């Protein structure tokens, strides 16, 4: 097709690539209309890109230029046929430094976004060099549709310097580029509590724009030093050098060598092989000498990684033979990056400590199960992915004075350590009430509801309190009441199942005077009873009924399995992927005699 400017070009959407689907009301638009609309859309898109003041190339999956906007052709003094169809590398000037092409969004160290300001040289139509800086127009992996856009702006100062015979730095950043890099560093680190991923994200921004090597040494919470990440930038991408990672000697107390000073948070320093070409004063200096020898680093800058309250490590950036040396001007930039990394790592460590405390607290609050004759029982608790979402869910099971067994599943409103503490208060009160007086479950919950607002910190909660009973003939039954909680699921040995919706009333804390009721059901041999919290069924993307239906179907299919395997598989299948809540689960099974036929529930 021809572009809107009259230049010969190609379709911005290669054959077979994805495109918008246009639908009319009640039926698909015809193929001819859809094709016409697509042509109009591509025409308008090309018009918009042609009006930009920066160059834009559209590339296919092999990095071939399939379209170029007007600004890019003007910068290069070329026509579209001279550019379209060529590999992007072919339009680089022969003397251009080997800077990796801008990279797309993706996973892994080697597929990061290109840092802002990647400078290289393109060849004009007359062969003269043109300094440009790339910047990415990224697509998410799921949005990839055959064409990717690469934008660039000219670096007129560098072009003039080269024309005048002056040396041009390929890695010097303008003030705008420095601010953009710091902003991108902050954006990559914010809200990220994965230490390893935080480090990798920062390294992706710095390499190869600033250096060929990045080395991150971290001080653990016990004071040990670990070389946590070593990454090398080559023309094929970024490579993690695990062979250079590992434990390091302890931080020296007074060594004046650059890495030792950085690990103490004293200062950032320029360094090179000659820095360590002296008798080593510490084991850290020995390791640094080995690093420089193994990597070929000729010039380096080393800065502390400092959080608000502690030194967490050091970052080393290195350039190899033939590269321009680092200068004191580079120290400030790396110090700023190190401070941002330090804040993120200190936050991540705080998060991990909070999560460990919450998980430990939850583990000690959840009870040991009683031993029951003739009944299988198992429980599970899965903490929330986010440390701030740990605490509210619980299960309980304990023997009562008359020989019955109390079964409880509950959820305190809130997702933090306060919710966990409130859960402990509520659980202990419920245990005391259930043990002290031989009341029906709904009477016990009524008493708990009246007292909760006066002697606990819990504002609202849901729970199911049940009594597992045994009659003189050995038949099992269940009496229960439900205070606003998801209904228990009862399965029979023949594969049938139903939710126990009876005995339901409002949640605790909503109205202490609201009357409650209880329900009863027989538990024939071979039946399985499942209590669970809403983390097993709730999703932001679907109604609660869908989650309940999925749980019922999965449970029916998995019911023939052994009880422990049953609950493990059920958690894996039924818990929605987008659910960020914790999950508590309690399951019991009434064994069936080997020679008896499957029994269904009594109506």
Secondary structure, DSSP 8 states (H G I E B T S, - for coil): -B-TTS-B---SS-TT------B-SSSB--HHHHHHHHHHHHHHHHHHHHT-SSEEEEE-TTSBEEEE-HHHHHHHT--HHHHTTSBGGGGB-TT---------S-SSGGG----TTEEEEEE-TTS-EEEEEEEEE---GGG--S-EEEEEEE-HHHHHHHHTT----SS---HHHHHHHHHHHHHHHTT---HHHHHHHHHHHHBTTTBSEEEEEEE-TTS-EEEEEEEEEETTEEEE-GGG-EEE----SS--SHHHHHHTTS--EEE-GGGG-S--SSHHHHHHHHHHHHHTEEEEEEEEEE-SSSEEEEEEEEEETTS----HHHHHHHHHHHHHHHHHHHHHHHHHHHHHHHHHHHHHHS------TT-EEEEEEE--SSGGG-SSEEEEEEE-TTS-EEEEEEEES-SSHHHHHHHHHHHHHHHHHHHHS---HHHHHHHHHHHHHHHSS-S-EEEEEEEEEE-TT--EEEEEEEES----EEE-TTS-EEE--SSEE--BTT-TT-----EEEEE-TT-EEEEE-GGGT-BTTB-HHHHHHHHHHHHHHHTTS-HHHHHHHHHHHHS-TT--S-EEEEEEE----TTS-------
